[in-house]
Amino acid sequence: MRYPIVKIKTEDNIPLYGMLLEPPQKTDTLFIAIHGTASNFYENDFMEAITKKLYQKKISLLLTNNRGAYILQAYPLAGAAIEKFEDCVKDIDAWIFFALKKGYKKIILQGHSLGAEKVVYYMNYGIHKKKISAVVLLAPSDSFGYERAYSKNFRILIKEAESMIKSGKEEEFLRSTWLSYSGIMPRSALSYYNFLKEDSELSKALPFHNKTLPFYQKIKIPILAVIGDQTEYTLLPVPEALELMKKDNPLTEDHQLKNCDHDFNGKEEELADIVAKFVENTFEEKIR
């Protein structure tokens, strides 16, 4: 049995870890998963169900960490508390380069939550974006719009971040509110400002708040979007967000799951069936 844990390095020398699952039969199709805020390649329970479904169809899976894994880690110095959004391109580029070296020719790129925003952004700026055959967006979010609309302390925090950066303290954590980002985690002044300043790179990924999705419109391959109906981060009501996605990109196939939260708890099998069917339809000749 091959050891499934793999390691790569990005162009700026950040080591990243992931898990590569390859069926015994040779395949040229690979499903790459990009996690959301402060998560990691093994934490999302819904990926187990997706993995089993696709593995049965002789599709390899690469579950990945990016530099936004966890909140903060000492070595290498990385984590969601200090990441810059646009660096996601370096992370995804490195993983796709790894996949191409392995000989994979059909790549499905999937992102969950913030990972969905990173995938859309990558499809506009990634070196290997033309090597992607399909995109899967799970619980797509407008992190920029949602945080600026619902954070009670946003105006205080963005001013504090700007002031700290001007004072050369950009690497220090914001202090006026310890759990400064979504009330769940601390954030450095530079990272907070990078994510939430006016016209940030994050603001361009899935800006449901603008009711137009220019980056999303540019994706020219099949797209699957799946989201729940409970706590979501689209800013717009979820049906409106899905309708906007379909309007702005006719290649979109969308599903809203009933009684389903942001992490698809209790709906893992239903989600896996939808993903597997989408992949099967996209690569029908390969996995019949």
TATAWO-V269838 format. One record per residue. N is the residue number from 1. RES is the residue in one small letter. PSI is psi in whole degrees, -180 to 180 (999 if undefined). NEAR is the number of other ideal C-beta (glycine too) atoms within 8 Angstrom. Layout:
[[N;RES;PSI;NEAR] [N;RES;PSI;NEAR]]
This chain:
[[1;m;134;2] [2;r;141;5] [3;y;120;4] [4;p;-13;7] [5;i;127;7] [6;v;160;10] [7;k;139;8] [8;i;174;11] [9;k;139;8] [10;t;173;12] [11;e;-24;6] [12;d;22;6] [13;n;29;6] [14;i;120;11] [15;p;136;8] [16;l;146;16] [17;y;155;8] [18;g;-174;14] [19;m;125;11] [20;l;120;11] [21;l;116;11] [22;e;125;7] [23;p;157;9] [24;p;-34;3] [25;q;139;5] [26;k;136;3] [27;t;151;10] [28;d;15;9] [29;t;130;15] [30;l;135;15] [31;f;116;15] [32;i;127;14] [33;a;131;16] [34;i;121;14] [35;h;172;15] [36;g;-161;12] [37;t;122;10] [38;a;20;12] [39;s;-158;11] [40;n;179;8] [41;f;-13;12] [42;y;-2;6] [43;e;-29;7] [44;n;110;10] [45;d;-30;10] [46;f;-22;13] [47;m;-25;9] [48;e;-44;8] [49;a;-43;12] [50;i;-43;16] [51;t;-47;11] [52;k;-43;9] [53;k;-48;12] [54;l;-35;13] [55;y;-38;11] [56;q;-25;6] [57;k;16;10] [58;k;37;9] [59;i;133;13] [60;s;156;12] [61;l;138;15] [62;l;107;16] [63;l;124;11] [64;t;151;13] [65;n;148;9] [66;n;180;13] [67;r;-9;13] [68;g;14;12] [69;a;142;15] [70;y;-177;8] [71;i;-48;8] [72;l;135;9] [73;q;148;9] [74;a;-40;4] [75;y;121;4] [76;p;159;6] [77;l;108;7] [78;a;-178;11] [79;g;164;14] [80;a;-25;15] [81;a;-18;14] [82;i;3;12] [83;e;156;11] [84;k;134;7] [85;f;-46;14] [86;e;-15;9] [87;d;-11;10] [88;c;-29;14] [89;v;-42;12] [90;k;-41;12] [91;d;-49;15] [92;i;-38;15] [93;d;-45;14] [94;a;-40;13] [95;w;-39;14] [96;i;-38;15] [97;f;-42;10] [98;f;-45;11] [99;a;-42;12] [100;l;-38;10] [101;k;-29;6] [102;k;-8;8] [103;g;8;6] [104;y;136;11] [105;k;-23;6] [106;k;110;10] [107;i;126;14] [108;i;123;15] [109;l;117;15] [110;q;138;15] [111;g;146;17] [112;h;130;14] [113;s;-120;16] [114;l;-31;12] [115;g;-33;16] [116;a;-40;16] [117;e;-38;17] [118;k;-38;16] [119;v;-46;15] [120;v;-44;17] [121;y;-43;17] [122;y;-38;14] [123;m;-7;13] [124;n;-29;9] [125;y;-10;7] [126;g;142;12] [127;i;-38;5] [128;h;22;10] [129;k;-30;10] [130;k;-7;4] [131;k;-6;8] [132;i;133;14] [133;s;-24;10] [134;a;157;14] [135;v;137;15] [136;v;122;14] [137;l;113;14] [138;l;126;15] [139;a;53;16] [140;p;141;14] [141;s;159;14] [142;d;79;15] [143;s;-39;13] [144;f;-54;14] [145;g;-41;13] [146;y;-45;12] [147;e;-44;13] [148;r;-29;10] [149;a;-35;8] [150;y;-11;6] [151;s;120;10] [152;k;-27;4] [153;n;15;9] [154;f;-49;10] [155;r;-39;6] [156;i;-45;9] [157;l;-39;14] [158;i;-35;12] [159;k;-40;8] [160;e;-43;12] [161;a;-45;13] [162;e;-42;11] [163;s;-42;8] [164;m;-39;12] [165;i;-44;12] [166;k;-28;6] [167;s;6;6] [168;g;20;5] [169;k;34;8] [170;e;-23;10] [171;e;-9;7] [172;e;153;9] [173;f;147;10] [174;l;146;16] [175;r;-27;7] [176;s;-31;8] [177;t;113;9] [178;w;-51;7] [179;l;74;9] [180;s;-24;13] [181;y;110;13] [182;s;16;8] [183;g;16;5] [184;i;-16;6] [185;m;152;12] [186;p;164;11] [187;r;142;14] [188;s;158;13] [189;a;-44;17] [190;l;-44;12] [191;s;-44;13] [192;y;-46;15] [193;y;-41;13] [194;n;-41;13] [195;f;-38;14] [196;l;4;12] [197;k;160;9] [198;e;133;4] [199;d;33;5] [200;s;165;12] [201;e;-36;9] [202;l;-37;13] [203;s;-16;10] [204;k;-12;10] [205;a;-66;13] [206;l;72;12] [207;p;70;12] [208;f;-29;13] [209;h;-24;11] [210;n;-8;7] [211;k;29;6] [212;t;145;7] [213;l;75;13] [214;p;-42;7] [215;f;-39;13] [216;y;-35;11] [217;q;-27;8] [218;k;-8;8] [219;i;127;12] [220;k;23;4] [221;i;165;9] [222;p;140;10] [223;i;134;14] [224;l;129;15] [225;a;124;12] [226;v;134;14] [227;i;158;17] [228;g;-166;14] [229;d;15;10] [230;q;-124;8] [231;t;108;6] [232;e;170;11] [233;y;37;11] [234;t;-9;14] [235;l;-54;10] [236;l;155;11] [237;p;141;6] [238;v;-45;12] [239;p;-36;7] [240;e;-38;9] [241;a;-43;15] [242;l;-39;12] [243;e;-39;8] [244;l;-41;13] [245;m;-43;15] [246;k;-38;10] [247;k;-43;6] [248;d;-21;9] [249;n;102;12] [250;p;-10;4] [251;l;2;8] [252;t;131;10] [253;e;124;8] [254;d;150;11] [255;h;134;9] [256;q;120;12] [257;l;137;13] [258;k;147;5] [259;n;47;7] [260;c;134;13] [261;d;-174;8] [262;h;-27;10] [263;d;12;8] [264;f;30;15] [265;n;127;8] [266;g;-7;6] [267;k;20;12] [268;e;-44;13] [269;e;-40;7] [270;e;-43;8] [271;l;-46;15] [272;a;-38;13] [273;d;-42;9] [274;i;-45;11] [275;v;-45;15] [276;a;-40;12] [277;k;-41;8] [278;f;-47;13] [279;v;-42;15] [280;e;-43;11] [281;n;-34;7] [282;t;-39;10] [283;f;48;12] [284;e;-43;8] [285;e;-20;4] [286;k;-36;8] [287;i;19;10] [288;r;999;5]]
